[in-house]
């Protein structure tokens, strides 16, 4: 069976990718910074063929070389390891360099030592598409952020880190005469249930947005929030597996999103379909007002190319909402 390198194996998204890899009988090599977190995975998948490799700092050149030396028979690389947080003191050191150098390092090591590597899939972000001057955002849209602008604030830094890292991947493929196939997967806010050992302290940034809705001091108040695009983490995981199994995806940026969301939608659906004991801990807000908010959004994505390539059918909006909020509530309760 094929062997897959999954970088950042302990991450929120990577956990769901791993679940599908194990289900589909892939041999897995996973990199992680904290070796103790491998114990959770070993206990969850006792019969799976999973090897763990310690990569302490992806920002260092050559950080993945030893992984490929030990596993020269890797067939596919799923690169998900990259920083996503805004609590930073040094934007360049904590966001830009790790994202860019980490991507370069895994590609360079794959070419130098991975003689069997057929394809690399890089997890990118809607951030690399965002702010494009294109009236409709597509797989061809790029964020025009500059390196100087990236260091103005953490949000710019994060968006730039994803943009520059993805561009570095495509530049590498071009400059190195296509040593293997490449796809990048651009995702917006990623919601869904947590299935690994993530706690309240390291809850993924997207899911953490809903903490402010749980047990509010004023149950009638819903914090205002922008309408943004989203995707279910289980769809992101499926897209990664599809990207290595569907050759038509080779050489493509893949923009994964079923559409937009707002907090009011989450509340409306959860009060209607979520567990009642949990639903009563959430505010009601102004039911039905989400549709008006979303109707006023001017920027829309068109990702029909991605959906056609992968034959994609996204999970229902209601399932994402119920599963996400239930998971976040339970994580919060477990932290007490």
URDALIN-V658199 format. One record per residue. N is the residue number from 0. SS is DSSP state (H for helix, E for strand, C for the rest). PSI is psi in radians with two decimals (none if undefined). D_LAST is the distance of its C-alpha to the last C-alpha in whole Angstrom. Layout:
N_SS_PSI_D_LAST / N_SS_PSI_D_LAST
//
This chain:
0_C_2.73_43 / 1_C_2.58_42 / 2_E_2.32_40 / 3_E_2.28_38 / 4_E_2.13_36 / 5_E_1.85_32 / 6_E_2.57_31 / 7_C_0.79_28 / 8_C_-0.35_27 / 9_C_0.04_23 / 10_C_2.89_23 / 11_H_-0.90_21 / 12_H_-0.77_25 / 13_H_-0.59_26 / 14_H_-0.69_24 / 15_H_-0.61_26 / 16_H_-0.78_29 / 17_H_-0.73_29 / 18_H_-0.73_28 / 19_H_-0.65_31 / 20_H_-0.76_33 / 21_H_-0.76_32 / 22_H_-0.63_33 / 23_C_0.23_37 / 24_C_0.50_37 / 25_C_2.62_38 / 26_E_2.32_37 / 27_E_2.38_35 / 28_E_2.14_34 / 29_E_2.36_31 / 30_E_2.60_31 / 31_E_2.67_27 / 32_C_-0.68_27 / 33_C_1.83_24 / 34_H_-0.42_26 / 35_H_-0.40_23 / 36_H_-0.17_22 / 37_H_-0.44_25 / 38_H_-0.72_23 / 39_H_-0.76_21 / 40_H_-0.71_24 / 41_H_-0.70_26 / 42_H_-0.60_24 / 43_H_-0.63_24 / 44_C_1.19_28 / 45_C_-0.43_30 / 46_C_0.01_33 / 47_C_2.69_33 / 48_C_1.53_35 / 49_E_2.20_33 / 50_E_2.57_34 / 51_E_2.39_31 / 52_E_2.29_33 / 53_E_2.09_31 / 54_C_1.78_32 / 55_C_-0.61_31 / 56_C_1.82_32 / 57_C_-0.18_33 / 58_C_-0.17_35 / 59_C_2.32_38 / 60_C_2.44_41 / 61_C_0.20_41 / 62_C_-0.35_38 / 63_C_0.04_38 / 64_H_-0.76_42 / 65_H_-0.57_41 / 66_H_-0.81_39 / 67_H_-0.51_42 / 68_H_-0.69_44 / 69_H_-0.41_42 / 70_C_1.22_42 / 71_C_-0.11_45 / 72_C_0.33_45 / 73_C_2.28_42 / 74_C_-0.65_43 / 75_E_2.62_41 / 76_E_2.22_38 / 77_E_1.83_35 / 78_E_1.79_34 / 79_C_-0.11_30 / 80_C_1.98_29 / 81_C_2.53_29 / 82_C_2.44_27 / 83_C_1.52_25 / 84_C_2.85_23 / 85_C_0.01_25 / 86_C_1.33_23 / 87_C_2.64_27 / 88_C_-0.59_29 / 89_C_1.75_32 / 90_H_-0.77_32 / 91_H_-0.81_35 / 92_H_-0.66_34 / 93_H_-0.37_30 / 94_H_-0.97_31 / 95_H_-0.96_35 / 96_H_-0.82_36 / 97_H_-0.73_33 / 98_H_-0.84_34 / 99_H_-0.90_37 / 100_H_-0.61_38 / 101_H_-0.74_36 / 102_H_-0.78_38 / 103_H_-0.74_41 / 104_H_-0.74_40 / 105_H_-0.62_39 / 106_H_-0.76_42 / 107_H_-0.74_44 / 108_H_-0.65_43 / 109_H_-0.70_44 / 110_H_-0.72_47 / 111_H_-0.69_48 / 112_H_-0.23_47 / 113_C_1.32_46 / 114_C_-0.36_49 / 115_C_-0.05_48 / 116_C_2.13_45 / 117_C_-0.56_46 / 118_E_2.56_44 / 119_E_2.34_41 / 120_E_2.14_38 / 121_E_2.18_36 / 122_E_1.95_33 / 123_E_-2.63_34 / 124_E_2.72_33 / 125_H_-0.37_34 / 126_H_-0.49_34 / 127_H_-0.11_37 / 128_C_-0.53_39 / 129_C_2.61_37 / 130_C_0.12_40 / 131_C_2.53_43 / 132_C_-0.12_46 / 133_C_2.35_46 / 134_C_-0.53_46 / 135_E_2.21_45 / 136_E_2.25_42 / 137_C_-3.06_43 / 138_C_-0.24_43 / 139_C_-0.07_46 / 140_C_2.50_44 / 141_C_2.48_43 / 142_C_2.19_41 / 143_C_0.23_43 / 144_C_2.50_41 / 145_C_2.91_43 / 146_H_-0.60_41 / 147_H_-0.80_42 / 148_H_-0.56_40 / 149_H_-0.50_37 / 150_C_0.17_37 / 151_C_-0.59_37 / 152_C_2.81_33 / 153_H_-0.61_30 / 154_H_-0.83_30 / 155_H_-0.70_34 / 156_H_-0.75_33 / 157_H_-0.85_31 / 158_H_-0.70_33 / 159_H_-0.66_36 / 160_H_-0.71_35 / 161_H_-0.69_34 / 162_H_-0.89_38 / 163_H_-0.62_40 / 164_H_-0.73_38 / 165_H_-0.74_39 / 166_H_-0.66_43 / 167_H_-0.64_43 / 168_H_-0.82_42 / 169_H_-0.65_45 / 170_H_-0.72_47 / 171_H_-0.81_47 / 172_H_-0.72_48 / 173_H_-0.81_51 / 174_H_-0.51_52 / 175_C_0.28_52 / 176_C_0.80_54 / 177_C_1.12_51 / 178_C_-0.38_50 / 179_C_2.94_48 / 180_E_2.72_47 / 181_E_2.42_44 / 182_E_2.56_41 / 183_E_2.52_39 / 184_E_1.94_36 / 185_E_2.07_35 / 186_E_2.52_32 / 187_C_-2.54_30 / 188_E_2.31_27 / 189_E_2.00_25 / 190_E_2.98_23 / 191_C_3.05_22 / 192_C_2.55_19 / 193_C_2.22_18 / 194_C_0.12_19 / 195_C_-2.75_19 / 196_C_0.45_16 / 197_C_2.42_15 / 198_C_-3.07_11 / 199_H_-0.55_10 / 200_H_-0.55_12 / 201_H_0.53_15 / 202_C_2.40_15 / 203_C_2.55_18 / 204_H_-0.69_20 / 205_H_-0.88_21 / 206_H_-0.57_18 / 207_H_-0.31_16 / 208_H_-0.45_19 / 209_H_-0.04_17 / 210_H_-0.59_14 / 211_H_-0.21_16 / 212_H_-0.24_17 / 213_E_2.24_14 / 214_C_0.93_13 / 215_C_2.66_16 / 216_C_-0.65_17 / 217_C_1.77_21 / 218_C_-0.16_21 / 219_C_-0.15_24 / 220_C_2.29_24 / 221_C_2.07_24 / 222_C_2.33_23 / 223_C_2.52_27 / 224_C_2.60_27 / 225_C_2.64_30 / 226_C_2.20_31 / 227_E_2.90_30 / 228_E_2.65_31 / 229_E_2.99_29 / 230_E_2.63_29 / 231_E_2.40_27 / 232_H_-0.53_26 / 233_H_-0.51_28 / 234_H_-0.61_31 / 235_H_-0.77_30 / 236_H_-0.78_30 / 237_H_-0.68_33 / 238_H_-0.62_35 / 239_H_-0.75_35 / 240_H_-0.75_36 / 241_H_-0.67_39 / 242_H_-0.51_40 / 243_H_-0.23_41 / 244_H_-0.31_43 / 245_C_1.83_44 / 246_H_-0.40_47 / 247_H_-0.28_48 / 248_H_-0.16_45 / 249_C_2.32_46 / 250_C_0.19_47 / 251_C_2.49_45 / 252_E_2.37_42 / 253_E_2.09_40 / 254_E_1.88_38 / 255_E_1.85_35 / 256_C_2.39_34 / 257_C_-0.17_35 / 258_E_-2.73_34 / 259_E_3.00_32 / 260_E_2.86_29 / 261_C_2.79_28 / 262_H_-0.63_25 / 263_H_-0.65_27 / 264_H_-0.79_28 / 265_H_-0.74_24 / 266_H_-0.79_23 / 267_H_-0.83_27 / 268_H_-0.74_26 / 269_H_-0.65_23 / 270_H_-0.51_24 / 271_H_-0.61_27 / 272_H_-0.13_26 / 273_C_2.93_22 / 274_C_2.30_20 / 275_H_-0.68_21 / 276_H_-0.55_17 / 277_H_-0.69_16 / 278_H_-0.59_19 / 279_C_-0.18_19 / 280_C_0.03_16 / 281_E_2.61_18 / 282_C_2.85_21 / 283_C_-0.66_24 / 284_C_-2.45_26 / 285_C_1.59_30 / 286_C_2.38_30 / 287_C_-0.17_33 / 288_C_-0.24_33 / 289_H_-0.63_32 / 290_H_-0.67_35 / 291_H_-0.75_37 / 292_H_-0.79_35 / 293_H_-0.51_35 / 294_H_-0.41_39 / 295_C_-0.02_39 / 296_C_2.20_38 / 297_C_-0.62_41 / 298_C_2.19_40 / 299_E_2.53_40 / 300_E_2.64_40 / 301_C_1.77_43 / 302_C_0.63_41 / 303_H_-0.48_44 / 304_H_-0.84_45 / 305_H_-0.84_42 / 306_H_-0.61_42 / 307_H_-0.73_45 / 308_H_-0.79_45 / 309_H_-0.12_42 / 310_C_0.74_43 / 311_C_2.34_39 / 312_C_1.96_38 / 313_C_2.68_34 / 314_C_2.59_31 / 315_C_2.48_31 / 316_H_-0.77_30 / 317_H_-0.66_28 / 318_H_-0.75_26 / 319_H_-0.78_25 / 320_H_-0.90_23 / 321_H_-0.80_22 / 322_H_-0.65_21 / 323_H_-0.94_19 / 324_H_-0.66_17 / 325_H_-0.77_16 / 326_H_-0.78_15 / 327_H_-0.72_13 / 328_H_-0.76_11 / 329_H_-0.63_10 / 330_H_-0.73_9 / 331_H_-0.76_7 / 332_H_-0.64_6 / 333_H_-0.30_5 / 334_C_-0.15_4 / 335_C_none_0
//
